[in-house]
């Protein structure tokens, strides 16, 4: 069964102006090219092997109340569908993550998409 995880927090004032879409992509796992490259360097330095990773989609999100990214990626037989956004004033960030096995994702893809595509935040 899919697992849904939601997180919402205040952004420190010091991070508001410098926050990038790559940082939103890499919030939990290194998804951006730069994040993956850095993880590869660290893995090589320690002799570790990274699990297989495939970026399935990477879209920007821009609505009246939010901006950010929606990424779907597969890693080590699991699929992650992640929406990470900030409010337009960048005072808070919000993340919705749906995660399950590849078989589960293939079977539940339309329902998962319905959930992630409808993820919205209200003005405070």
N, C-alpha and C positions, 0 to 999 in steps of 0.2 A: 504494500500500500504506500502511496506517496506520503511524505512527511512535509508539513508546511511549517516554516519558521518565519516569524515577523519580528523585526527589531526597529525601534524608533528612538532616537536620542537627540539631545541638543548638540549642536556643533560648537566647539570652542571658538570664540571670536577670532583667535589667532589663525584658525584653519579655514575660515569662511572664504577669504579671497584667494587662497592658494589651492583650494580643493580642485582636483582635475577629474575628468571623466575616467581616466585610467585608474585613479585611486578608487573611484566608485566601482569599477569593474573588479578590482583586486581586493575588495573589502574582506572577503573570507579566503579566497583562493587566488593564486596568481593567474589571471585570465588574460590580461593585456600582453602584447608582445614583449614590452619591457619587463613586466613582472615575470613572465615565463623565462626570459633570458637570464634575469637575475637568479631565479630559482635554479636554472640549469648550471650556472657558474657555482653556486653554493653546493649543489649536489656533486658536481665534479670534484670540488675541493675536498669534500668529505668522503668521496668514494661511494656515494649513494646513487641509486637509480631511481629516476622519477617515474611515476605511473604514466601509462599512455594517456594523452590529452588530445581532445578534438574540440575545436570551437565550432559549434553548429550554427549559431547566429549571434549577431552583435548589432543592436539597433540603438539609436538615441531616442530618448523619451523627452518630449517637450509638450506640456499642456499648459493650461491657464494657471495651474497651481503648483506645478513641479517641473523639474528638468533632471535628466540623468541618463541611465543606460538600462537596457534589457538584454541580457546575455543568456545564451543556452549553450552548455558545454558538457562534454562527456569525459569522465576521468575514471579509469580503472573499473569499467563496467557499470558505472553509475552515471545518471544524467541529472544535471542541476539547471534549473530554470530560475534565474535571479533577476529581479528588478530592484535597482538601487537609485533613489532619487533624493533631491533636496527640495525644500520649498523654494520659491522664487527669491526670497530674501536670504537664503542659505543660512537660516538659523537652526534648522533641524535636518537630519537625514533619516530616510525610511528605507528599509530593505525587506523585500518579500522573497523568500527562497523556497522553492518546491524541489524536492529531491527524491529520487527512487531509482531502482535498478533500470537498466535499459529495457528489459522486457515490460516492466511496469510502466515506464514512460511511453513506450510504443503503444501499449494497450490503453493508456489513459491520456494520451496527448491532447485530445480535443478538450477534455475537462480541465487539464492543467493550463492550457492556453487560455481558456475562458477565465480562469482565476487570475493569471498573471496579466492578461490584457485588460482586465477590469480594475486592477489595483490603482486606486486614486487616493490622494490626500486632500483634505479640506483646508481652507485658509484658517489659521488660528484665530 
